[in-house]
Amino acid sequence: MEWFTMENPFVQKQNMTLARGAFRQQQLSIQTDAVVTWLNQLFPARNIRNSDAALLEALKDGSLLCELLAKIAPETGVKVTTSGKADFIRLENVGAYLHIYADLQQSHLCTITIVVGED
């Protein structure tokens, strides 16, 4: 008598989901590496470490975003706020970035994606 065995389809689906998650994480890591390398080439004094946490920390107060806009589109006249309380600096810089981004998006039809972590 032969025994027929069949793998559980739910286990297969779970393994496929895990594989897709690992692939996505690897792709995000490659993208983070590319962004950090690019930012360090543009702003060597910042010396951003190559990790998601370090990139989020560098972007958190918005000053790097404003400096990036000033370098890419100097005609915008974006100013970087560096003095004051941390929350004020963050609001000023991110607000300035978003305001100019909206103008650029309308005039140049460009798209920039920002991923913001907690805090």
C-alpha positions as CSV (number, residue, x, y, z in Angstrom):
1,M,0.0,0.0,0.0
2,E,1.4,3.4,-1.0
3,W,1.0,6.4,1.2
4,F,0.1,9.7,-0.4
5,T,1.5,12.8,1.4
6,M,0.6,16.3,0.6
7,E,2.3,19.4,1.9
8,N,0.1,21.8,3.8
9,P,-0.7,24.7,1.3
10,F,-0.9,27.1,4.3
11,V,2.7,26.4,5.2
12,Q,3.8,26.9,1.5
13,K,1.9,30.2,1.4
14,Q,3.6,31.3,4.7
15,N,7.0,30.4,3.4
16,M,6.4,32.4,0.2
17,T,5.3,35.4,2.2
18,L,8.4,35.1,4.3
19,A,10.6,34.9,1.2
20,R,8.8,38.0,-0.3
21,G,9.4,39.9,3.0
22,A,13.1,39.0,3.0
23,F,13.4,40.1,-0.6
24,R,11.7,43.4,0.1
25,Q,13.9,44.0,3.1
26,Q,17.0,43.3,0.9
27,Q,15.7,45.7,-1.7
28,L,15.1,48.4,0.9
29,S,18.6,47.8,2.3
30,I,20.1,48.3,-1.2
31,Q,18.1,51.5,-1.7
32,T,19.2,52.8,1.7
33,D,22.8,52.1,0.8
34,A,22.4,54.0,-2.4
35,V,20.7,57.0,-0.8
36,V,23.3,57.2,2.0
37,T,26.2,57.0,-0.4
38,W,24.7,59.7,-2.6
39,L,24.0,62.0,0.4
40,N,27.6,61.5,1.7
41,Q,29.0,62.4,-1.7
42,L,26.9,65.6,-1.7
43,F,27.5,66.5,1.9
44,P,30.7,64.8,3.1
45,A,30.8,66.8,6.3
46,R,27.6,65.1,7.5
47,N,29.2,61.6,7.3
48,I,25.9,59.7,7.6
49,R,26.3,56.1,8.7
50,N,24.9,53.4,6.4
51,S,21.8,52.3,8.3
52,D,18.1,53.0,8.3
53,A,18.2,54.5,11.8
54,A,21.1,56.8,10.9
55,L,19.4,58.0,7.7
56,L,16.2,58.7,9.6
57,E,18.1,60.6,12.2
58,A,19.8,62.7,9.5
59,L,16.5,63.5,7.9
60,K,14.6,64.1,11.2
61,D,15.0,67.8,11.6
62,G,14.5,68.7,7.9
63,S,17.8,70.5,7.6
64,L,19.3,67.9,5.2
65,L,16.2,68.1,3.1
66,C,16.5,71.9,2.8
67,E,20.3,71.6,2.1
68,L,19.5,69.1,-0.6
69,L,16.9,71.4,-2.2
70,A,19.4,74.3,-2.1
71,K,21.9,72.2,-3.9
72,I,19.5,70.7,-6.5
73,A,17.4,73.7,-7.1
74,P,19.3,76.8,-5.8
75,E,16.7,79.1,-7.5
76,T,14.2,78.2,-4.7
77,G,16.2,80.2,-2.2
78,V,15.4,77.7,0.6
79,K,16.8,78.6,4.0
80,V,17.9,76.2,6.7
81,T,16.8,76.9,10.2
82,T,19.4,75.9,12.7
83,S,18.6,77.9,15.9
84,G,15.8,77.5,18.3
85,K,14.0,74.6,20.0
86,A,14.2,71.2,18.2
87,D,10.5,71.1,17.5
88,F,10.6,74.6,16.0
89,I,13.6,73.8,13.8
90,R,11.9,70.6,12.6
91,L,8.6,72.4,11.8
92,E,10.4,75.3,10.0
93,N,12.7,73.1,7.9
94,V,10.2,70.4,7.0
95,G,7.5,73.1,6.3
96,A,9.9,75.0,4.0
97,Y,10.8,71.8,2.2
98,L,7.2,70.8,1.7
99,H,6.3,74.3,0.5
100,I,9.0,74.4,-2.1
101,Y,8.4,70.7,-3.0
102,A,4.8,71.6,-3.8
103,D,6.0,74.5,-6.0
104,L,8.6,72.3,-7.8
105,Q,6.1,69.5,-8.3
106,Q,3.6,71.8,-10.0
107,S,6.2,73.6,-12.1
108,H,8.5,70.7,-13.0
109,L,6.1,67.7,-12.5
110,C,8.8,65.9,-10.4
111,T,8.1,63.4,-7.7
112,I,10.1,63.0,-4.5
113,T,9.2,60.4,-2.0
114,I,10.0,60.8,1.7
115,V,9.7,58.0,4.2
116,V,9.4,59.3,7.7
117,G,9.9,57.1,10.7
118,E,8.5,57.7,14.2
119,D,9.6,60.8,16.1
